[in-house]
Amino acid sequence: MKHQQTSFISGRIKSVTYAVKGFYLLITTEHSIMVQLTISALMCILGFYLKISAVEWMFQILAIGLVLTAESLNTAIEAICDYIQPNFDKKIGFIKDIAAGAVTFAALTAVVIGAIIYLPKLI
């Protein structure tokens, strides 16, 4: 059977389609992502209310992206682990805990960025 080559453009369109599908699945099925998006929306509302600067917006958006990316990767890692080993396994549990720890790093970074931006405006 001959492998059919796709053009560069159609390949990129397929890639974008898969990415949009993954984005949609994350925001409609994953509760942790829904919580993070809600917190992000509240922080954006606060940013508009307190009129944060362009640089502060850049850091806030970067922090939000960092947390959502880490949470998304954690979700993917957990799904792979559950697919590979649906039963309890100590090593799989370790892998999942490490992935969750990465989300914690991202979230703590976002909290520090938020504190740097907002505490001076609120105190």
C-alpha positions as CSV (number, residue, x, y, z in Angstrom):
1,M,0.0,0.0,0.0
2,K,1.4,3.4,-1.0
3,H,1.6,6.0,1.8
4,Q,-0.3,9.1,0.7
5,Q,1.7,12.3,1.3
6,T,-0.1,15.4,2.4
7,S,0.9,18.8,1.4
8,F,2.5,21.2,3.9
9,I,-0.7,23.3,4.1
10,S,-3.1,20.5,4.5
11,G,-0.8,18.9,7.2
12,R,-0.8,22.2,9.1
13,I,-4.6,22.5,8.8
14,K,-4.9,19.0,10.3
15,S,-2.6,19.9,13.1
16,V,-4.6,23.0,14.0
17,T,-7.8,20.9,13.8
18,Y,-6.4,18.4,16.3
19,A,-5.2,21.2,18.6
20,V,-8.6,22.9,18.6
21,K,-10.3,19.6,19.3
22,G,-7.9,19.0,22.2
23,F,-8.6,22.5,23.5
24,Y,-12.3,22.0,23.3
25,L,-12.1,18.6,25.1
26,L,-10.0,20.1,27.9
27,I,-12.3,23.0,28.5
28,T,-15.5,21.0,28.3
29,T,-14.5,17.8,30.1
30,E,-11.8,18.5,32.6
31,H,-12.9,20.0,35.9
32,S,-9.4,21.1,36.9
33,I,-9.2,23.1,33.7
34,M,-12.7,24.6,34.3
35,V,-11.6,25.7,37.8
36,Q,-8.4,27.2,36.4
37,L,-10.3,29.1,33.7
38,T,-12.7,30.5,36.2
39,I,-9.9,31.7,38.4
40,S,-8.2,33.2,35.3
41,A,-11.4,35.0,34.3
42,L,-11.7,36.5,37.8
43,M,-8.1,37.6,37.7
44,C,-8.7,39.3,34.3
45,I,-11.7,41.0,35.7
46,L,-9.7,42.2,38.6
47,G,-6.9,43.4,36.2
48,F,-9.4,45.5,34.3
49,Y,-10.9,46.9,37.5
50,L,-7.5,47.8,38.9
51,K,-6.2,49.0,35.5
52,I,-3.0,47.0,35.6
53,S,-0.2,48.0,33.2
54,A,0.6,46.4,29.9
55,V,3.7,44.7,31.5
56,E,1.6,43.4,34.4
57,W,-0.9,42.1,31.8
58,M,1.9,40.3,30.0
59,F,3.0,38.6,33.3
60,Q,-0.5,37.7,34.3
61,I,-1.3,36.2,30.9
62,L,2.0,34.3,31.0
63,A,1.2,33.0,34.4
64,I,-2.3,31.9,33.3
65,G,-0.8,30.2,30.3
66,L,1.8,28.4,32.4
67,V,-0.8,27.0,34.8
68,L,-3.2,25.9,32.0
69,T,-0.4,24.3,30.1
70,A,0.9,22.5,33.1
71,E,-2.6,21.3,34.0
72,S,-3.2,20.2,30.4
73,L,0.0,18.2,30.3
74,N,-0.8,16.7,33.7
75,T,-4.2,15.6,32.4
76,A,-2.6,14.0,29.4
77,I,0.0,12.2,31.6
78,E,-2.7,10.9,33.9
79,A,-4.8,9.7,30.9
80,I,-1.8,7.8,29.5
81,C,-1.0,6.2,32.9
82,D,-4.7,5.2,33.4
83,Y,-4.7,3.7,29.9
84,I,-1.5,1.8,30.3
85,Q,-2.3,0.6,33.8
86,P,-6.0,0.9,34.9
87,N,-5.3,-0.9,38.2
88,F,-3.4,0.6,41.1
89,D,0.3,0.6,40.5
90,K,2.9,2.2,42.8
91,K,5.1,3.3,39.9
92,I,2.2,4.8,38.0
93,G,1.1,6.6,41.2
94,F,4.6,8.1,41.5
95,I,4.5,9.3,37.9
96,K,1.1,10.9,38.4
97,D,2.2,12.5,41.6
98,I,5.2,14.0,39.9
99,A,3.0,15.4,37.1
100,A,0.7,16.9,39.7
101,G,3.7,18.4,41.4
102,A,4.6,20.2,38.2
103,V,1.2,21.8,38.2
104,T,1.9,22.9,41.8
105,F,5.1,24.6,40.7
106,A,3.2,26.5,38.0
107,A,0.3,27.5,40.4
108,L,2.7,28.7,43.0
109,T,4.6,30.8,40.4
110,A,1.2,32.3,39.3
111,V,0.3,33.1,42.9
112,V,3.7,34.9,43.4
113,I,3.2,36.8,40.1
114,G,-0.4,37.7,41.2
115,A,0.8,38.9,44.6
116,I,3.5,41.1,43.0
117,I,0.9,42.7,40.7
118,Y,-2.0,43.0,43.0
119,L,-0.8,43.4,46.6
120,P,0.6,46.9,46.1
121,K,-2.7,47.9,44.5
122,L,-4.9,46.4,47.3
123,I,-2.8,47.5,50.3
